[in-house]
Amino acid sequence: MVCGDWNIAHQEVDLKNWKTNQKNAGFLPEERAWFSRVLDEAGYVDTVRSMHPEGPGPYSWWSYRGRAFDNDAGWRIDYVVATPDMPPEPSPPPSNAPPPTPNAGPTTPRSPSPSTWNWATTLGELDAGIRTCERATG
């Protein structure tokens, strides 16, 4: 599993205004191709997109300019990628309405917007498997 701010909107559904951003950093063809290669070569799955393939969004970042948050003109540049055998358990979809930043008003987004996924059962099973292996190998 790899989590983090990749600063790349991988697919058109990962940002609201993809047509006008094709020549901007974060959505350049070579960046998107590199991201695809990372997923393909490592065998990773984009967990958000696998659970919410329809898009657009959910987004994890909005510019502070042009009322982007109020217009939901966001980018999804933060990812949780995992091997296919480690899917998250179904949980509420990531929210496009992040918790307010202290002293900044109720609709001011944080960057990045937090997403929560549940791997507890999967990791518990993995831990049990490791312990079984340890006992078997002594």
C-alpha positions as CSV (number, residue, x, y, z in Angstrom):
1,M,0.0,0.0,0.0
2,V,1.3,3.5,-0.9
3,C,-0.5,6.6,0.3
4,G,0.2,10.2,-0.4
5,D,0.0,13.5,-2.3
6,W,1.1,12.6,-5.8
7,N,0.2,16.0,-7.2
8,I,-1.2,14.4,-10.4
9,A,-4.8,14.1,-11.5
10,H,-4.6,10.7,-13.1
11,Q,-7.8,10.6,-15.2
12,E,-10.3,13.1,-16.6
13,V,-12.7,12.2,-13.8
14,D,-10.0,13.3,-11.2
15,L,-10.5,17.0,-11.9
16,K,-13.5,19.1,-12.7
17,N,-12.0,21.3,-15.5
18,W,-9.8,18.7,-17.2
19,K,-10.2,20.3,-20.7
20,T,-8.7,23.6,-19.6
21,N,-5.9,22.0,-17.6
22,Q,-4.4,19.7,-20.2
23,K,-1.3,21.9,-20.4
24,N,-0.9,22.5,-16.7
25,A,1.4,20.7,-14.3
26,G,-0.5,18.0,-12.5
27,F,-2.4,16.9,-15.6
28,L,0.2,16.8,-18.3
29,P,0.0,13.8,-20.6
30,E,3.5,12.6,-19.5
31,E,2.6,12.8,-15.8
32,R,-0.6,10.8,-16.4
33,A,1.3,8.2,-18.5
34,W,3.9,7.9,-15.7
35,F,1.2,7.4,-13.1
36,S,-0.4,4.7,-15.3
37,R,3.0,2.9,-15.6
38,V,3.5,3.0,-11.9
39,L,0.1,1.4,-11.3
40,D,0.5,-1.1,-14.1
41,E,4.1,-2.2,-13.4
42,A,3.6,-2.4,-9.6
43,G,0.2,-4.0,-10.0
44,Y,-1.4,-1.4,-7.8
45,V,-5.1,-0.5,-7.8
46,D,-6.3,3.1,-7.2
47,T,-8.6,2.3,-4.3
48,V,-10.9,5.3,-4.6
49,R,-11.4,4.8,-8.3
50,S,-12.0,1.1,-7.9
51,M,-14.8,1.8,-5.4
52,H,-16.2,4.9,-7.2
53,P,-15.5,4.4,-10.9
54,E,-18.1,6.8,-12.1
55,G,-16.6,10.1,-11.1
56,P,-16.3,12.9,-11.3
57,G,-14.3,13.2,-8.1
58,P,-14.2,12.8,-5.3
59,Y,-11.6,15.6,-5.1
60,S,-8.9,16.1,-2.5
61,W,-7.7,19.6,-3.4
62,W,-9.2,22.9,-4.4
63,S,-7.5,26.2,-5.3
64,Y,-8.1,29.1,-3.0
65,R,-8.8,31.2,-6.2
66,G,-12.0,31.6,-8.0
67,R,-14.3,30.1,-5.3
68,A,-13.1,26.6,-6.5
69,F,-14.3,24.9,-3.3
70,D,-17.7,26.5,-3.4
71,N,-18.0,25.5,-7.1
72,D,-16.6,22.0,-6.4
73,A,-13.9,22.7,-9.0
74,G,-11.4,20.4,-7.4
75,W,-8.6,18.0,-8.3
76,R,-8.0,14.5,-6.9
77,I,-4.2,14.5,-6.4
78,D,-4.0,12.4,-3.2
79,Y,-4.1,8.6,-3.6
80,V,-4.2,5.4,-1.7
81,V,-3.0,2.7,-4.0
82,A,-2.8,-1.0,-2.9
83,T,-2.3,-4.4,-4.3
84,P,-5.5,-6.0,-5.6
85,D,-5.5,-8.5,-2.7
86,M,-5.8,-5.7,-0.2
87,P,-9.0,-3.9,-1.1
88,P,-10.5,-1.6,1.5
89,E,-13.7,-2.6,3.2
90,P,-16.8,-0.7,2.0
91,S,-17.2,2.5,3.8
92,P,-18.8,5.9,3.1
93,P,-17.2,7.5,0.1
94,P,-14.6,10.1,0.6
95,S,-16.2,13.4,1.2
96,N,-15.8,16.5,-1.0
97,A,-16.6,18.6,2.1
98,P,-13.5,18.4,4.4
99,P,-13.6,19.4,8.0
100,P,-13.2,23.2,8.4
101,T,-9.8,24.6,9.1
102,P,-9.8,26.2,12.6
103,N,-10.6,29.9,12.5
104,A,-11.1,29.9,8.7
105,G,-14.9,29.5,8.4
106,P,-17.1,26.5,7.8
107,T,-16.5,26.0,4.1
108,T,-12.8,26.6,3.8
109,P,-11.1,23.4,2.7
110,R,-7.9,22.0,3.9
111,S,-5.3,20.8,1.5
112,P,-5.3,17.9,1.1
113,S,-8.8,16.9,2.1
114,P,-8.7,13.8,4.3
115,S,-10.1,10.5,3.2
116,T,-10.8,7.5,5.5
117,W,-10.7,3.9,4.5
118,N,-11.0,0.8,6.6
119,W,-8.4,-1.9,6.3
120,A,-8.8,-3.3,9.8
121,T,-10.1,-6.7,8.8
122,T,-7.7,-7.2,5.9
123,L,-4.7,-6.1,8.1
124,G,-5.9,-8.4,10.9
125,E,-6.1,-11.3,8.5
126,L,-2.6,-10.4,7.2
127,D,-1.3,-10.3,10.8
128,A,-2.8,-13.7,11.6
129,G,-1.2,-15.1,8.4
130,I,2.2,-13.7,9.4
131,R,1.9,-15.3,12.9
132,T,0.9,-18.6,11.3
133,C,4.0,-18.4,9.1
134,E,6.2,-17.6,12.0
135,R,4.9,-20.6,14.0
136,A,5.4,-22.9,11.0
137,T,8.9,-21.8,10.3
138,G,9.9,-21.7,14.0
